[in-house]
Amino acid sequence: MFAVCQVGYLAVLTVFVLIQDGLALKCYTCNNNKNTDCGPTFTMTGAAEKAALLECKGAYAACRKFVIDDTPKRTVIVTRDCYTMNASVTMDMLCTDIVLTGKSCYCNTDGCNSQTANVASLAIVFTSLIMFFVYAQFY
């Protein structure tokens, strides 16, 4: 009985994962020139955060965080947006240095172009594991 329940739970979990993969990628779209909460440290919350999380279009969509360090002017310009890759790339985070000026990072999970996105992903994983063990213990 225990093994049948585990297989059933794993089948349901697999369906949810497949459904999630079929949904469009959502990325934060903002810049710190218009909203200082979109700076090097992402501090948006509430309605502003929800409004900045937009659906990306295209088969090879990715989220991007583009940082330019303008040392002479003592400013850092941060832009977060959707970006279309040249091909499908499997990645957690791919960063490239921009000669003498900054860095451009790309990722392909919802909201990954903020520093808080990985915490949310871990919370989903841990919640799923807890549900699995509770379900397995009672059925």
SEZAGU-624358 format. One record per residue: residue number from 1; x, y, z of N, C-alpha, C, O in turn. Coordinates in nm, 4 decimals. Each point is the difference from the previous one (the first is absolute). Last residue first. Example, Ala and Ser with C-alpha at 12.3 -4.5 7.8 and 13.67 -1.06 7.14 Angstrom:
<sites>
+-----+----------+----------+----------+----------+----------+----------+----------+----------+----------+----------+----------+----------+
| seq |    neast |   nnorth |      nup |   caeast |  canorth |     caup |    ceast |   cnorth |      cup |    oeast |   onorth |      oup |
+-----+----------+----------+----------+----------+----------+----------+----------+----------+----------+----------+----------+----------+
|   2 |   1.2850 |  -0.2250 |   0.7080 |   0.0820 |   0.1190 |   0.0060 |  -0.0770 |   0.1090 |   0.0730 |   0.0509 |   0.1108 |   0.0169 |
|   1 |  -0.0219 |  -0.6828 |  -0.0239 |  -0.0890 |   0.1190 |   0.0000 |   0.0900 |   0.1200 |   0.0000 |   0.1036 |  -0.0019 |   0.0665 |
+-----+----------+----------+----------+----------+----------+----------+----------+----------+----------+----------+----------+----------+
</sites>
This chain:
<sites>
+-----+----------+----------+----------+----------+----------+----------+----------+----------+----------+----------+----------+----------+
| seq |    neast |   nnorth |      nup |   caeast |  canorth |     caup |    ceast |   cnorth |      cup |    oeast |   onorth |      oup |
+-----+----------+----------+----------+----------+----------+----------+----------+----------+----------+----------+----------+----------+
| 139 |  -0.1003 |   0.7354 |   0.4422 |  -0.0688 |  -0.0833 |  -0.1002 |   0.0801 |  -0.1210 |  -0.0372 |  -0.0438 |  -0.0799 |  -0.0828 |
| 138 |   0.1877 |   0.4250 |   0.4007 |  -0.1400 |  -0.0237 |   0.0330 |  -0.0724 |  -0.0896 |  -0.1003 |  -0.1112 |  -0.0444 |   0.0286 |
| 137 |   0.5784 |   0.1730 |  -0.0713 |  -0.0153 |  -0.0534 |   0.1346 |  -0.1453 |  -0.0354 |   0.0327 |  -0.0256 |  -0.0931 |   0.0764 |
| 136 |   0.1560 |   0.3011 |  -0.4917 |   0.0487 |  -0.1384 |   0.0052 |  -0.0225 |  -0.0611 |   0.1381 |  -0.0210 |  -0.1208 |   0.0108 |
| 135 |  -0.0820 |   0.5793 |  -0.0773 |  -0.0921 |  -0.0840 |  -0.0778 |   0.0405 |  -0.1475 |   0.0119 |  -0.0854 |  -0.0867 |   0.0188 |
| 134 |   0.3736 |   0.4004 |   0.1715 |  -0.1269 |  -0.0030 |   0.0745 |  -0.0980 |  -0.0936 |  -0.0700 |  -0.0635 |  -0.0837 |   0.0641 |
| 133 |   0.4717 |   0.1596 |  -0.2816 |   0.0187 |  -0.0804 |   0.1200 |  -0.1271 |  -0.0087 |   0.0845 |  -0.0297 |  -0.1052 |   0.0567 |
| 132 |   0.0255 |   0.3776 |  -0.4474 |   0.0248 |  -0.1395 |  -0.0360 |   0.0088 |  -0.0871 |   0.1247 |  -0.0639 |  -0.1049 |   0.0075 |
| 131 |   0.0347 |   0.5726 |   0.0425 |  -0.1288 |  -0.0582 |  -0.0410 |   0.0162 |  -0.1479 |  -0.0331 |  -0.0864 |  -0.0810 |   0.0337 |
| 130 |   0.4771 |   0.3189 |   0.0587 |  -0.0788 |  -0.0157 |   0.1218 |  -0.1346 |  -0.0630 |  -0.0327 |  -0.0452 |  -0.0901 |   0.0707 |
| 129 |   0.3203 |   0.2010 |  -0.4339 |   0.0559 |  -0.1115 |   0.0767 |  -0.0799 |  -0.0259 |   0.1271 |  -0.0269 |  -0.1153 |   0.0337 |
| 128 |  -0.0899 |   0.4900 |  -0.2949 |  -0.0329 |  -0.1239 |  -0.0705 |   0.0512 |  -0.1217 |   0.0756 |  -0.0703 |  -0.1004 |   0.0110 |
| 127 |   0.1907 |   0.5251 |   0.1474 |  -0.1422 |  -0.0238 |   0.0224 |  -0.0434 |  -0.1297 |  -0.0666 |  -0.0767 |  -0.0765 |   0.0585 |
| 126 |   0.5166 |   0.2226 |  -0.1358 |  -0.0167 |  -0.0493 |   0.1363 |  -0.1466 |  -0.0282 |   0.0322 |  -0.0304 |  -0.0986 |   0.0672 |
| 125 |   0.1291 |   0.2888 |  -0.4898 |   0.0581 |  -0.1341 |   0.0106 |  -0.0228 |  -0.0571 |   0.1392 |  -0.0437 |  -0.1142 |   0.0135 |
| 124 |  -0.0845 |   0.5584 |  -0.0892 |  -0.0880 |  -0.0919 |  -0.0721 |   0.0511 |  -0.1419 |   0.0114 |  -0.0787 |  -0.0923 |   0.0211 |
| 123 |   0.3465 |   0.4324 |   0.1549 |  -0.1199 |  -0.0153 |   0.0815 |  -0.0973 |  -0.0974 |  -0.0657 |  -0.0623 |  -0.0807 |   0.0690 |
| 122 |   0.4496 |   0.2095 |  -0.3040 |   0.0305 |  -0.0942 |   0.1070 |  -0.1214 |  -0.0237 |   0.0883 |  -0.0211 |  -0.1120 |   0.0465 |
| 121 |  -0.0178 |   0.4372 |  -0.3799 |   0.0103 |  -0.1319 |  -0.0611 |   0.0303 |  -0.1057 |   0.1052 |  -0.0572 |  -0.1089 |  -0.0039 |
| 120 |   0.0550 |   0.5615 |   0.1362 |  -0.1353 |  -0.0470 |  -0.0293 |   0.0033 |  -0.1400 |  -0.0591 |  -0.0837 |  -0.0831 |   0.0353 |
| 119 |   0.4923 |   0.2941 |   0.0382 |  -0.0618 |  -0.0331 |   0.1284 |  -0.1398 |  -0.0539 |  -0.0225 |  -0.0403 |  -0.0973 |   0.0637 |
| 118 |   0.2816 |   0.2669 |  -0.4324 |   0.0461 |  -0.1323 |   0.0398 |  -0.0603 |  -0.0435 |   0.1334 |  -0.0231 |  -0.1191 |   0.0208 |
| 117 |  -0.0659 |   0.5634 |  -0.1924 |  -0.0659 |  -0.1063 |  -0.0755 |   0.0419 |  -0.1387 |   0.0445 |  -0.0853 |  -0.0884 |   0.0079 |
| 116 |   0.2365 |   0.5470 |   0.1366 |  -0.0878 |  -0.0793 |   0.0863 |  -0.0613 |  -0.1197 |  -0.0712 |  -0.0682 |  -0.0800 |   0.0640 |
| 115 |   0.3593 |   0.4296 |  -0.2623 |   0.0772 |  -0.0854 |   0.0905 |  -0.0883 |  -0.0884 |   0.0858 |   0.0518 |  -0.0926 |   0.0624 |
| 114 |  -0.1822 |   0.2354 |  -0.5687 |   0.0108 |   0.0705 |   0.1288 |   0.0744 |  -0.0920 |   0.0956 |   0.0057 |  -0.1206 |  -0.0237 |
| 113 |  -0.1270 |  -0.0147 |  -0.4206 |   0.0885 |   0.1153 |  -0.0135 |  -0.0112 |   0.0966 |   0.1191 |   0.0277 |   0.1194 |  -0.0118 |
| 112 |  -0.2938 |  -0.5296 |  -0.0573 |   0.1387 |  -0.0304 |   0.0376 |   0.0939 |   0.1197 |  -0.0120 |   0.1133 |  -0.0068 |   0.0475 |
| 111 |  -0.6182 |  -0.0897 |  -0.1272 |   0.0511 |   0.0973 |   0.0946 |   0.1455 |  -0.0163 |   0.0393 |   0.0434 |   0.0539 |   0.1018 |
| 110 |  -0.2369 |  -0.4686 |  -0.3447 |  -0.0810 |   0.1173 |   0.0334 |   0.0661 |   0.0876 |   0.1066 |   0.0388 |  -0.0478 |   0.1066 |
| 109 |   0.2841 |  -0.2348 |  -0.4115 |  -0.1087 |  -0.0378 |   0.0895 |  -0.0724 |   0.1275 |   0.0423 |   0.0596 |   0.1076 |   0.0022 |
| 108 |   0.3627 |  -0.1497 |  -0.2865 |  -0.1271 |  -0.0387 |  -0.0625 |  -0.0996 |  -0.0651 |   0.0956 |  -0.0630 |  -0.1000 |  -0.0345 |
| 107 |   0.5291 |   0.4734 |  -0.0402 |  -0.0515 |  -0.1180 |   0.0684 |  -0.1370 |  -0.0337 |  -0.0578 |  -0.0586 |   0.0807 |  -0.0721 |
| 106 |   0.5379 |   0.2757 |   0.0309 |  -0.1195 |  -0.0576 |  -0.0608 |  -0.0406 |  -0.1244 |   0.0780 |   0.0857 |  -0.0745 |   0.0475 |
| 105 |   0.2515 |   0.5619 |  -0.0167 |  -0.0327 |  -0.1355 |   0.0443 |  -0.1342 |  -0.0430 |  -0.0567 |  -0.0924 |   0.0805 |  -0.0111 |
| 104 |   0.5272 |   0.3064 |  -0.0366 |  -0.1321 |  -0.0361 |  -0.0491 |  -0.0255 |  -0.1457 |   0.0373 |   0.0787 |  -0.0877 |  -0.0355 |
| 103 |   0.2719 |   0.5346 |   0.1900 |  -0.0302 |  -0.1417 |  -0.0136 |  -0.1425 |  -0.0181 |  -0.0507 |  -0.0889 |   0.0793 |   0.0311 |
| 102 |   0.5012 |   0.3382 |  -0.0373 |  -0.0981 |  -0.0662 |   0.0837 |  -0.0182 |  -0.1467 |  -0.0307 |   0.0938 |  -0.0701 |  -0.0380 |
| 101 |   0.2449 |   0.4138 |  -0.1406 |  -0.1191 |   0.0744 |   0.0401 |  -0.0966 |  -0.0746 |   0.0904 |  -0.0709 |   0.0647 |   0.0770 |
| 100 |   0.5104 |  -0.1994 |  -0.3115 |   0.0200 |   0.1222 |   0.0785 |  -0.1265 |   0.0668 |   0.0532 |   0.0098 |   0.1025 |   0.0675 |
|  99 |  -0.0984 |  -0.4938 |  -0.3964 |   0.1334 |   0.0587 |   0.0140 |  -0.0048 |   0.1363 |   0.0690 |  -0.0619 |   0.0944 |  -0.0490 |
|  98 |  -0.2789 |  -0.4741 |   0.1507 |   0.0022 |   0.0973 |  -0.1083 |   0.1258 |   0.0823 |   0.0218 |   0.0187 |   0.0582 |   0.1068 |
|  97 |  -0.1638 |  -0.5815 |   0.0551 |   0.0529 |   0.1326 |   0.0304 |  -0.0030 |   0.0855 |  -0.1251 |   0.0267 |  -0.0473 |  -0.1105 |
|  96 |  -0.3639 |  -0.3702 |   0.2417 |   0.1146 |   0.0388 |  -0.0823 |   0.0435 |   0.1398 |   0.0410 |  -0.0832 |   0.0868 |   0.0266 |
|  95 |  -0.2432 |  -0.5446 |   0.1582 |   0.0438 |   0.1394 |   0.0065 |   0.1204 |   0.0225 |  -0.0904 |   0.0860 |  -0.0868 |  -0.0146 |
|  94 |  -0.5225 |  -0.2710 |   0.1468 |   0.1136 |   0.0158 |  -0.0891 |   0.0376 |   0.1469 |   0.0004 |  -0.0820 |   0.0840 |  -0.0368 |
|  93 |  -0.2325 |  -0.4694 |   0.3313 |   0.0396 |   0.1391 |  -0.0181 |   0.1257 |   0.0027 |  -0.0855 |   0.0967 |  -0.0709 |   0.0277 |
|  92 |  -0.3636 |  -0.3143 |  -0.0026 |  -0.0494 |   0.0617 |   0.1219 |   0.0279 |   0.1496 |  -0.0106 |  -0.0884 |   0.0829 |   0.0213 |
|  91 |   0.0117 |  -0.4145 |  -0.4570 |   0.0913 |   0.0695 |   0.0897 |  -0.0697 |   0.0362 |   0.1291 |  -0.1222 |   0.0144 |   0.0034 |
|  90 |   0.0928 |  -0.2148 |  -0.5504 |  -0.0383 |  -0.0429 |   0.1335 |   0.0992 |   0.0609 |   0.0968 |   0.1208 |  -0.0206 |  -0.0117 |
|  89 |  -0.2882 |   0.1815 |  -0.4946 |   0.1131 |  -0.0240 |   0.0888 |  -0.0548 |  -0.0431 |   0.1355 |  -0.0853 |   0.0681 |   0.0569 |
|  88 |  -0.0632 |   0.0234 |  -0.6113 |  -0.0431 |  -0.0489 |   0.1299 |   0.1221 |  -0.0359 |   0.0836 |   0.0825 |  -0.0815 |  -0.0414 |
|  87 |  -0.0178 |   0.4608 |  -0.3220 |  -0.0391 |  -0.1408 |  -0.0013 |  -0.0441 |  -0.0380 |   0.1400 |   0.0207 |   0.0748 |   0.0955 |
|  86 |   0.0897 |   0.3727 |  -0.1914 |   0.0131 |  -0.0479 |  -0.1374 |  -0.0435 |  -0.1453 |  -0.0146 |  -0.0362 |  -0.0431 |  -0.1094 |
|  85 |  -0.1812 |   0.3764 |   0.4876 |   0.1279 |  -0.0657 |  -0.0268 |   0.0023 |  -0.0468 |  -0.1458 |  -0.1053 |  -0.0108 |  -0.0629 |
|  84 |  -0.1757 |   0.4190 |   0.3093 |  -0.0130 |  -0.1169 |  -0.0862 |   0.1387 |  -0.0542 |  -0.0314 |   0.0822 |   0.0677 |  -0.0618 |
|  83 |  -0.3083 |   0.2231 |   0.4965 |   0.1005 |  -0.0025 |  -0.1052 |  -0.0224 |  -0.1260 |  -0.0827 |  -0.0373 |  -0.1040 |   0.0541 |
|  82 |  -0.1919 |   0.4575 |   0.3625 |  -0.0050 |  -0.1236 |  -0.0776 |   0.1019 |   0.0108 |  -0.1121 |   0.0282 |   0.1092 |  -0.0494 |
|  81 |   0.0640 |   0.1751 |   0.5039 |  -0.0982 |  -0.0121 |  -0.1066 |  -0.0036 |  -0.1408 |  -0.0585 |   0.0734 |  -0.0888 |   0.0434 |
|  80 |   0.1792 |   0.4921 |   0.3127 |  -0.0500 |  -0.1384 |   0.0002 |  -0.1080 |  -0.0078 |  -0.1067 |  -0.0882 |   0.0857 |  -0.0066 |
|  79 |   0.5236 |   0.2625 |   0.1530 |  -0.1197 |  -0.0254 |  -0.0795 |  -0.0335 |  -0.1477 |   0.0090 |   0.0861 |  -0.0856 |  -0.0207 |
|  78 |   0.2461 |   0.4969 |   0.2674 |  -0.0473 |  -0.1385 |  -0.0007 |  -0.1290 |  -0.0076 |  -0.0810 |  -0.0940 |   0.0760 |   0.0232 |
|  77 |   0.5532 |   0.2609 |   0.0906 |  -0.1263 |  -0.0104 |  -0.0719 |  -0.0365 |  -0.1475 |  -0.0081 |   0.0782 |  -0.0819 |  -0.0483 |
|  76 |   0.2451 |   0.4225 |   0.3641 |  -0.0181 |  -0.1362 |  -0.0484 |  -0.1381 |  -0.0056 |  -0.0623 |  -0.1000 |   0.0321 |   0.0642 |
|  75 |   0.4853 |   0.3843 |   0.0645 |  -0.1356 |  -0.0548 |  -0.0096 |   0.0060 |  -0.1449 |  -0.0487 |   0.0920 |  -0.0404 |  -0.0712 |
|  74 |   0.2572 |   0.4147 |   0.1103 |  -0.0369 |  -0.0642 |   0.1271 |  -0.1448 |  -0.0473 |   0.0002 |  -0.0740 |   0.0208 |   0.0962 |
|  73 |   0.3588 |   0.1759 |  -0.4551 |  -0.1199 |   0.0712 |   0.0465 |  -0.0500 |  -0.0537 |   0.1343 |  -0.0971 |   0.0510 |   0.0559 |
|  72 |   0.4835 |  -0.2484 |  -0.2595 |   0.0240 |   0.1459 |   0.0013 |  -0.1203 |   0.0793 |   0.0523 |   0.0173 |   0.1014 |   0.0676 |
|  71 |  -0.0626 |  -0.5848 |  -0.1116 |   0.0860 |   0.0461 |   0.1094 |   0.0251 |   0.1512 |  -0.0032 |  -0.0085 |   0.0635 |   0.1051 |
|  70 |  -0.3650 |  -0.4052 |  -0.2840 |   0.0577 |   0.1230 |  -0.0547 |   0.0815 |   0.0675 |   0.1105 |  -0.0480 |   0.0911 |   0.0675 |
|  69 |  -0.1669 |  -0.5941 |  -0.1818 |   0.0637 |   0.0759 |   0.1066 |   0.0708 |   0.1192 |  -0.0624 |   0.1065 |  -0.0147 |  -0.0601 |
|  68 |  -0.5295 |  -0.3401 |  -0.0729 |   0.1081 |   0.0833 |  -0.0519 |   0.0516 |   0.0852 |   0.1154 |  -0.0764 |   0.0720 |   0.0644 |
|  67 |  -0.2451 |  -0.5448 |  -0.1553 |   0.0549 |   0.0977 |   0.0945 |   0.1160 |   0.0737 |  -0.0659 |   0.0950 |  -0.0617 |  -0.0483 |
|  66 |  -0.5492 |  -0.2847 |  -0.0451 |   0.1078 |   0.0699 |  -0.0682 |   0.0488 |   0.1107 |   0.0927 |  -0.0766 |   0.0899 |   0.0348 |
|  65 |  -0.2362 |  -0.5657 |  -0.0572 |   0.0367 |   0.1086 |   0.0909 |   0.1270 |   0.0605 |  -0.0571 |   0.1027 |  -0.0671 |  -0.0109 |
|  64 |  -0.5265 |  -0.2751 |  -0.1895 |   0.1326 |   0.0614 |  -0.0034 |   0.0114 |   0.1055 |   0.1093 |  -0.0949 |   0.0733 |   0.0277 |
|  63 |  -0.2023 |  -0.5506 |  -0.2152 |   0.0006 |   0.1227 |   0.0798 |   0.1424 |   0.0546 |  -0.0011 |   0.0972 |  -0.0755 |  -0.0033 |
|  62 |  -0.3331 |  -0.2223 |  -0.4012 |   0.0816 |  -0.0073 |   0.1215 |  -0.0186 |   0.1307 |   0.0762 |  -0.0406 |   0.1011 |  -0.0573 |
|  61 |  -0.1681 |  -0.4106 |  -0.4071 |  -0.0040 |   0.1099 |   0.0960 |   0.0895 |  -0.0291 |   0.1201 |   0.0132 |  -0.1141 |   0.0442 |
|  60 |  -0.1264 |  -0.1038 |  -0.5026 |   0.1273 |  -0.0034 |   0.0719 |   0.0096 |   0.1137 |   0.1009 |   0.1052 |   0.0623 |   0.0141 |
|  59 |  -0.4982 |  -0.1234 |  -0.2876 |   0.0404 |  -0.1374 |   0.0293 |   0.1262 |  -0.0062 |   0.0854 |   0.0151 |  -0.0928 |   0.0794 |
|  58 |  -0.3752 |   0.5130 |  -0.0652 |   0.1029 |  -0.0611 |  -0.0833 |   0.0439 |  -0.1359 |   0.0486 |  -0.0080 |  -0.0316 |   0.1187 |
|  57 |  -0.1806 |   0.4614 |   0.1867 |  -0.0466 |  -0.0645 |  -0.1231 |   0.1171 |  -0.0656 |  -0.0718 |   0.1145 |   0.0430 |   0.0142 |
|  56 |  -0.2433 |   0.1025 |   0.5318 |   0.0891 |   0.0156 |  -0.1150 |  -0.0537 |  -0.0802 |  -0.1190 |  -0.0613 |  -0.1052 |   0.0177 |
|  55 |  -0.1722 |   0.3485 |   0.4439 |   0.0150 |  -0.1208 |  -0.0806 |   0.0863 |   0.0290 |  -0.1227 |  -0.0212 |   0.0988 |  -0.0703 |
|  54 |   0.0586 |   0.1738 |   0.5547 |  -0.0742 |  -0.0093 |  -0.1258 |   0.0308 |  -0.1289 |  -0.0751 |   0.1074 |  -0.0584 |   0.0149 |
|  53 |  -0.0563 |   0.3580 |   0.4698 |   0.0191 |  -0.1390 |  -0.0442 |  -0.0880 |  -0.0248 |  -0.1217 |  -0.1207 |  -0.0210 |   0.0128 |
|  52 |   0.1089 |   0.4373 |   0.2306 |   0.1277 |  -0.0105 |  -0.0716 |   0.0263 |  -0.1403 |  -0.0529 |   0.0878 |  -0.0170 |  -0.0846 |
|  51 |  -0.4742 |   0.1264 |   0.3516 |  -0.0090 |   0.0723 |  -0.1269 |   0.1273 |  -0.0138 |  -0.0827 |  -0.0049 |   0.0047 |  -0.1229 |
|  50 |  -0.0105 |  -0.1872 |   0.5617 |  -0.0889 |  -0.0756 |  -0.0895 |  -0.0093 |   0.0660 |  -0.1372 |  -0.0029 |  -0.0687 |  -0.1021 |
|  49 |   0.2443 |   0.2949 |   0.4363 |   0.0699 |  -0.1223 |  -0.0397 |  -0.0840 |  -0.0808 |  -0.0972 |   0.0512 |  -0.0496 |  -0.1005 |
|  48 |  -0.2438 |   0.4323 |   0.2906 |   0.1068 |   0.0390 |  -0.0929 |   0.0750 |  -0.1228 |  -0.0501 |   0.0348 |  -0.0082 |  -0.1178 |
|  47 |  -0.3692 |  -0.0455 |   0.4531 |  -0.0561 |   0.0268 |  -0.1322 |   0.1065 |   0.0368 |  -0.1025 |  -0.0102 |  -0.0383 |  -0.1165 |
|  46 |   0.2241 |  -0.1776 |   0.5367 |  -0.1410 |   0.0317 |  -0.0196 |  -0.0396 |   0.0200 |  -0.1447 |   0.0434 |  -0.0729 |  -0.0892 |
|  45 |   0.4692 |   0.1496 |   0.1887 |  -0.0956 |  -0.0847 |   0.0702 |  -0.1413 |   0.0392 |  -0.0416 |  -0.0210 |   0.1034 |  -0.0634 |
|  44 |   0.6027 |  -0.0287 |  -0.0592 |  -0.1424 |   0.0199 |  -0.0292 |  -0.0849 |  -0.0971 |   0.0790 |   0.0382 |  -0.1151 |   0.0210 |
|  43 |   0.4610 |   0.1736 |  -0.0471 |  -0.0778 |   0.0166 |   0.1225 |  -0.1479 |   0.0263 |  -0.0260 |  -0.0716 |   0.0426 |   0.0906 |
|  42 |   0.5934 |  -0.2099 |  -0.2985 |  -0.1409 |   0.0066 |  -0.0376 |  -0.0849 |   0.0052 |   0.1261 |  -0.0028 |  -0.0964 |   0.0765 |
|  41 |   0.5204 |   0.2554 |  -0.1838 |  -0.0764 |  -0.0868 |   0.0899 |  -0.1470 |   0.0215 |  -0.0309 |  -0.0507 |   0.1115 |   0.0126 |
|  40 |   0.3141 |   0.1230 |  -0.2898 |   0.0852 |  -0.1182 |   0.0157 |  -0.0599 |  -0.1022 |   0.0971 |   0.0124 |  -0.1209 |  -0.0197 |
|  39 |  -0.3884 |   0.4373 |  -0.1344 |   0.1443 |   0.0209 |  -0.0046 |   0.0794 |  -0.1283 |   0.0129 |  -0.0540 |  -0.1088 |  -0.0199 |
|  38 |  -0.4369 |   0.2509 |   0.0260 |   0.0494 |  -0.0928 |  -0.1026 |   0.1511 |   0.0127 |  -0.0154 |   0.0546 |  -0.0315 |  -0.1058 |
|  37 |  -0.3182 |   0.3152 |   0.3877 |  -0.0139 |  -0.1356 |   0.0564 |   0.0478 |  -0.1075 |  -0.0970 |   0.0102 |  -0.1170 |   0.0367 |
|  36 |  -0.0389 |   0.5849 |  -0.1552 |   0.1220 |  -0.0317 |   0.0738 |  -0.0069 |  -0.1375 |   0.0678 |   0.1037 |  -0.0554 |   0.0363 |
|  35 |  -0.3360 |   0.2540 |  -0.4890 |  -0.0419 |  -0.0523 |   0.1292 |   0.1244 |  -0.0472 |   0.0759 |   0.0627 |  -0.0988 |  -0.0381 |
|  34 |  -0.0228 |   0.3154 |  -0.3857 |  -0.1415 |   0.0306 |   0.0245 |  -0.0464 |  -0.0442 |   0.1376 |  -0.0935 |   0.0577 |   0.0555 |
|  33 |   0.5382 |  -0.1366 |  -0.1941 |  -0.0189 |   0.1411 |  -0.0355 |  -0.1432 |   0.0434 |   0.0304 |  -0.0240 |   0.1142 |   0.0391 |
|  32 |   0.1784 |  -0.5701 |   0.0099 |   0.0135 |   0.0868 |   0.1173 |  -0.0007 |   0.1487 |  -0.0335 |   0.0041 |   0.0828 |   0.0910 |
|  31 |  -0.2798 |  -0.4895 |  -0.3496 |   0.1361 |   0.0531 |   0.0073 |   0.0075 |   0.1004 |   0.1134 |  -0.1006 |   0.0603 |   0.0376 |
|  30 |  -0.2183 |  -0.5202 |  -0.2497 |   0.0113 |   0.1293 |   0.0664 |   0.1425 |   0.0508 |  -0.0142 |   0.0886 |  -0.0725 |  -0.0451 |
|  29 |  -0.3891 |  -0.3974 |   0.0064 |   0.0304 |   0.0988 |  -0.1039 |  -0.0029 |   0.1375 |   0.0651 |  -0.1065 |   0.0559 |   0.0263 |
|  28 |   0.1273 |  -0.6261 |   0.0999 |  -0.0148 |   0.1363 |   0.0469 |   0.0457 |   0.0938 |  -0.1100 |   0.1045 |  -0.0209 |  -0.0616 |
|  27 |  -0.3080 |  -0.4607 |  -0.0652 |   0.1225 |   0.0671 |   0.0439 |  -0.0334 |   0.1377 |   0.0549 |  -0.0990 |   0.0618 |  -0.0393 |
|  26 |  -0.1221 |  -0.5807 |  -0.1267 |  -0.0278 |   0.1335 |   0.0523 |   0.1288 |   0.0583 |   0.0573 |   0.0689 |  -0.0636 |   0.0798 |
|  25 |  -0.2447 |  -0.3494 |  -0.4573 |   0.0983 |   0.0506 |   0.0956 |  -0.0384 |   0.1412 |   0.0436 |  -0.0426 |   0.0811 |  -0.0823 |
|  24 |  -0.3263 |  -0.4493 |  -0.0899 |   0.0974 |   0.0978 |  -0.0479 |   0.0891 |   0.0476 |   0.1146 |  -0.0428 |   0.0076 |   0.1151 |
|  23 |  -0.1748 |  -0.5050 |  -0.1117 |  -0.0395 |   0.1381 |   0.0162 |   0.1109 |   0.0929 |  -0.0476 |   0.1176 |  -0.0364 |  -0.0016 |
|  22 |  -0.0798 |  -0.4455 |   0.0251 |  -0.0745 |   0.0455 |  -0.1159 |  -0.0417 |   0.1450 |   0.0073 |  -0.0390 |   0.0576 |  -0.1015 |
|  21 |   0.2631 |  -0.2960 |   0.4589 |   0.0923 |   0.0191 |  -0.1111 |  -0.0705 |   0.0549 |  -0.1228 |   0.0632 |   0.0666 |  -0.0819 |
|  20 |  -0.3227 |  -0.1818 |   0.4605 |   0.0811 |   0.1185 |   0.0261 |   0.0952 |   0.0279 |  -0.1152 |   0.0182 |   0.1154 |  -0.0386 |
|  19 |  -0.2664 |  -0.5126 |   0.0251 |  -0.0881 |   0.1149 |  -0.0234 |   0.0788 |   0.1286 |   0.0206 |  -0.0127 |   0.0930 |  -0.0797 |
|  18 |   0.2347 |  -0.4885 |   0.1793 |  -0.0190 |   0.0130 |  -0.1442 |  -0.0901 |   0.1180 |  -0.0341 |   0.0235 |   0.0706 |  -0.0981 |
|  17 |   0.0389 |  -0.1779 |   0.5520 |   0.1263 |   0.0479 |  -0.0574 |  -0.0151 |   0.0211 |  -0.1503 |   0.0470 |   0.1004 |  -0.0534 |
|  16 |  -0.4094 |  -0.2958 |   0.2824 |   0.0157 |   0.1409 |   0.0355 |   0.1275 |   0.0596 |  -0.0585 |  -0.0011 |   0.1140 |  -0.0465 |
|  15 |  -0.0689 |  -0.5752 |  -0.0122 |  -0.0977 |   0.0760 |  -0.0788 |   0.0128 |   0.1486 |   0.0306 |  -0.0006 |   0.0821 |  -0.0917 |
|  14 |   0.2579 |  -0.3748 |   0.3514 |   0.0516 |   0.0081 |  -0.1374 |  -0.0932 |   0.0809 |  -0.0884 |   0.0458 |   0.0810 |  -0.0806 |
|  13 |  -0.1859 |  -0.1798 |   0.5194 |   0.1085 |   0.0980 |   0.0014 |   0.0573 |   0.0196 |  -0.1400 |   0.0294 |   0.1128 |  -0.0397 |
|  12 |  -0.3461 |  -0.4529 |   0.0966 |  -0.0635 |   0.1314 |   0.0132 |   0.1046 |   0.1103 |  -0.0030 |  -0.0188 |   0.1018 |  -0.0667 |
|  11 |   0.1794 |  -0.5413 |   0.0704 |  -0.0685 |   0.0254 |  -0.1274 |  -0.0667 |   0.1377 |   0.0021 |   0.0084 |   0.0742 |  -0.0979 |
|  10 |   0.1906 |  -0.2312 |   0.4934 |   0.1025 |   0.0388 |  -0.0981 |  -0.0629 |   0.0291 |  -0.1355 |   0.0454 |   0.0897 |  -0.0710 |
|   9 |  -0.3251 |  -0.2583 |   0.4093 |   0.0442 |   0.1357 |   0.0322 |   0.1026 |   0.0491 |  -0.1007 |  -0.0066 |   0.1148 |  -0.0442 |
|   8 |  -0.1361 |  -0.5593 |   0.0048 |  -0.1096 |   0.0924 |  -0.0307 |   0.0397 |   0.1442 |   0.0258 |  -0.0284 |   0.0886 |  -0.0806 |
|   7 |   0.3274 |  -0.4304 |   0.2037 |  -0.0062 |   0.0103 |  -0.1459 |  -0.1089 |   0.0979 |  -0.0406 |   0.0191 |   0.0783 |  -0.0930 |
|   6 |   0.0166 |  -0.1797 |   0.5478 |   0.1169 |   0.0763 |  -0.0446 |  -0.0036 |   0.0207 |  -0.1504 |   0.0279 |   0.1096 |  -0.0485 |
|   5 |  -0.3578 |  -0.3840 |   0.2379 |  -0.0221 |   0.1408 |   0.0343 |   0.1164 |   0.0870 |  -0.0465 |  -0.0204 |   0.1102 |  -0.0508 |
|   4 |   0.0613 |  -0.5744 |   0.0044 |  -0.1018 |   0.0493 |  -0.0937 |  -0.0264 |   0.1478 |   0.0250 |  -0.0139 |   0.0776 |  -0.0945 |
|   3 |   0.2995 |  -0.3050 |   0.3924 |   0.0655 |   0.0196 |  -0.1301 |  -0.0976 |   0.0555 |  -0.1026 |   0.0380 |   0.0833 |  -0.0823 |
|   2 |  -0.2063 |  -0.2018 |   0.5115 |   0.0908 |   0.1138 |   0.0107 |   0.0639 |   0.0319 |  -0.1353 |   0.0077 |   0.1166 |  -0.0386 |
|   1 |  -0.2740 |  -0.5072 |   0.0811 |  -0.0823 |   0.1191 |   0.0000 |   0.0873 |   0.1263 |   0.0000 |  -0.0283 |   0.0955 |  -0.0723 |
+-----+----------+----------+----------+----------+----------+----------+----------+----------+----------+----------+----------+----------+
</sites>
